């Protein structure tokens, strides 16, 4: 199945065709508005697309117009594909692609010299070059070895050492232009993605805790409710994976880029510490453990039993407070309302409320009837304490 077919299937799965097209059009419209409003992922994609087009036009202007080269195809083609998401990846892929192009041109020339026939040369060279394309050293650029051989053999020009050298030179020209445009014209810096993913992880963690708190206040909550909370916590893991990916991109985007060009691009000056990644990884793990405990306790076929009555309401209030703290951390990561005295007063009041809830839950733990309910409440309370310790940045006073 091709990538296009897969995309079409995903687009229309579960939707009527008209609704699917309308949804896709809405998504495009939202992306356009986001790119227009200000810096973000959508605007970065617009900039990279325009840079790639500009690099190809510049390569064509140099090779096809200024040098008046009748075989100038290679230069704009290589320049276009080498405007990558980071400068480092452009340089790395330029080396890989240039090596693949050289291999394709040389093998095609040798095959044509042996067979003296373009069809025979294609039959001789393409199987070998497709095997070479899978060599890990070429990365994703190995396919250019085979496509270069096709261009060389079907272009209608005689295969000679000078012709091969000419094409390799065009590829080198395109690679230099593509890398230079990517490195010197608004170099791509991906620091913003780390902060946005961290803030989204904090916000979504708060959403899950609020959802659990609201559900526990309902006397009719059951195994199906707990399964829904488990699904929500699983989405946090996917968000955490996205954060790790963004962190990797941010490191790579800082390689081979100069400070003055970063300032010209108006990229964020700093990125949150990697300690934040570990911190929210712990939060995600504790939320997953909490929802799993509730799912086990709600299963009528299992021995553990959930706590009931007033103590469960107290626990829901505690989770609500921790969820509020997660939302506050999301705002802090995005630079919202940092250092306001009213917020500090609110934090102190929240601390006091949390301490009171914790004390009352400890009393409820001693009053639970039966070891099963005591074990479940003790586990839930421990997980809530771990969450609070991770979410609250300053240590609590005892």
BAMIVO-556172 format. One record per residue (C-alpha): residue in one letter; x, y, z. Coordinates in steps of 0.02 Angstrom, whole numbers, plus 50000, padded with zeros to 5 digits. Layout:
AXYZ;...
% end
This chain:
X500005000050000;X500725016849952;X500865031550071;X499535040849970;X498305026349983;X498635025050169;X498325043550192;X496695042750096;X496105027950200;X496515037050362;X495635052550298;X494005043850257;X494015030650394;X492495033150505;X491875048250408;X490775051350258;X491755058050109;X490955075350114;X491225076850301;X493025070950282;X493385083950148;X492555097450254;X493585092350405;X495195092650304;X494775109750233;X494455116050409;X496135109250465;X496995118250322;X496075134250366;X496605132950548;X498415130250496;X498365145650382;X497625156450521;X498935150050645;X500345154150523;X499615171550498;X499385175250684;X501175172950741;X502685161650766;X502325143250782;X502475126350698;X501355131550552;X502365147150514;X503985137050524;X503305125350391;X502865140050279;X504615147350299;X505465130650261;X504375127750108;X504765145050038;X506615142650075;X506635126149980;X505765134049831;X506955148849838;X508485137549846;X507895127949692;X507565144049595;X509275150849644;X510135134849589;X509215135449423;X509675153849400;X511515149749427;X511605133349329;X510285135849194;X510285154649165;X511965161549217;X513025146449166;X511815142249023;X511995123749059;X510835113048951;X510885099149083;X510555109949236;X509215098549309;X510305091449447;X510685107949533;X508905113849574;X508355096049611;X509725093449742;X509495111049814;X507635108149836;X507775092249938;X509215098250047;X508255112150135;X507905101050285;X507155103750457;X508865107750533;X510515114250464;X511415098950532;X510235087050440;X510485097250281;X512375095150292;X512255076750337;X511025072950199;X512025083250075;X513525071850105;X512445056250092;X511545062049936;X513125067949850;X513935051049883;X512395041949817;X512365052749660;X514205049449627;X513925030749649;X512425030949531;X513335040849397;X514885029949403;X513945013249402;X512815019149260;X514325024649158;X515205008149187;X513634998349141;X513415008448981;X515235005748934;X515034986948959;X513374984648867;X513454999348744;X511565000048760;X510485010648875;X509204997048907;X510534984348947;X511444996949056;X509845000149154;X509554981549176;X511334979249235;X511494994249350;X509794996549434;X509734980049532;X511464983549603;X511055001749643;X509424997149729;X510404985449841;X511664999349874;X510215011149915;X509825000750069;X511555003350142;X511335011950310;X512735024350276;X511645032450142;X510185034750261;X508625039650163;X509675046550020;X510175029749947;X508765030049820;X509645044349731;X510975032149671;X509665023049566;X508755038749507;X510395046749455;X510785031449350;X509095033149265;X509385051549227;X511125048149162;X510595034049046;X508935040648978;X509415058948955;X509965055548777;X511735061848798;X513265051248774;X513955043748933;X515745049248958;X516915054249095;X516615072649060;X514715070349061;X514775061049226;X515905074149301;X514735087549236;X513235079949325;X514185077349485;X514725095549478;X512915100949457;X512425090449607;X513825098449709;X513225115849657;X511445111849709;X512025104649875;X513055120149915;X511605131749874;X510325121449969;X511385120250127;X511895138550118;X510095144550101;X509545133750248;X511005139250357;X511015157850316;X509205162350282;X508185160850443;X509015144650501;X507735132750576;X507795132850767;X506625121050858;X506725127251037;X504905132551042;X504285114751018;X505055108851182;X504195122351283;X502525119551195;X502585100751222;X503055102851405;X501625114951431;X500415103551339;X500985088651445;X500695098651605;X498995104751545;X498425087451489;X499015079851653;X497905092351742;X496465087951626;X496625069451668;X496665072851855;X495145084151841;X494245070651743;X494635057551877;X494135069552016;X492465073251933;X492145054751905;X492525049752084;X491205061952146;X489915051852050;X489305037452160;X488965027152003;X490755026951938;X491265009551883;X492524999251785;X492015007751622;X492385024851698;X494085018651758;X494455011651585;X494125028851512;X495345036751635;X496645023751587;X496425028351403;X496675046751446;X498265042951542;X498915032751394;X498785048351287;X499965056751409;X501295044051362;X501115048751180;X501305067051227;X502865062451326;X503575053651172;X503225069551072;X504185079451204;X505695067951189;X505635069851000;X505535088851015;X507015088651135;X508035078851009;X507575091050870;X508025105950979;X509765098951012;X510045095550828;X509385112450773;X510715121350878;X512135112250789;X513015122050652;X511965137750681;X512735154150739;X512095165450877;X511835181050768;X510785171250643;X509735164050784;X509375181750845;X508925187150669;X507705172750662;X506995178650830;X507075160950895;X506785158051081;X508375161851178;X508205147351300;X507395130551316;X506755122551478;X507995111451568;X507985092851538;X507565091151722;X505815096751671;X505705081651555;X506135069851696;X504955078751813;X503445077051698;X503945059451654;X503745055351839;X502055064351840;X501485054251689;X502035038051770;X501125041951932;X499525046751842;X499615030351744;X499875020651907;X498435029951989;X497205026151850;X497795008051845;X497465006552033;X495715013352009;X495395001451864;X495934986551969;X494894992452118;X493344994652009;X493484977151934;X492194966452021;X493214950851983;X494714957252082;X494984957152270;X495434975652298;X493944986952330;X493855005852308;X493585017152458;X491855024452477;X490915039352544;X491715054652622;X493505048652603;X493275046552415;X492605064352402;X494115070652498;X495255061352377;X494335068952228;X494615086352301;X496465082352322;X496605077052140;X495685092852088;X496995103352178;X498435093952098;X497605096151927;X497475114851960;X499325115052003;X499705106151837;X498745119551743;X499705132851838;X501345124751785;X500765124551605;X500485143251615;X502185145851695;X503055136151556;X502215147451428;X502685163051525;X500945167251585;X500685176351749;X502415173151818;X502845181051986;X501165189252023;X500895191552212;X499075185652201;X499685169252125;X500915166952268;X499525169752393;X498445157252299;X499855144552304;X500025146552492;X498145144252516;X498185128852404;X499625121752506;X498625124152666;X497075116052590;X498105101452525;X498895098652696;X497165098552776;X496505086152648;X498035075252672;X497765075052861;X495935070452843;X496355056752718;X497625049552839;X496245048852969;X495095040752843;X496435027952804;X496455022552986;X494555021352987;X494385010552831;X493544993852858;X494424978952786;X496214976752722;X495704977852538;X494974995452551;X496405000852664;X497694994652538;X496845003452392;X496655020052484;X498445019052547;X499085016052369;X498025030352299;X498615042152436;X500435037752405;X500225041152218;X499385057852254;X500825062552370;X502085058152234;X501115068552109;X501055083552225;X502925082252260;X503315082152073;X502085095552021;X502475108352158;X504165115852114;X504645121752288;X504745109052430;X503315110152553;X503645116052728;X503245103252861;
% end
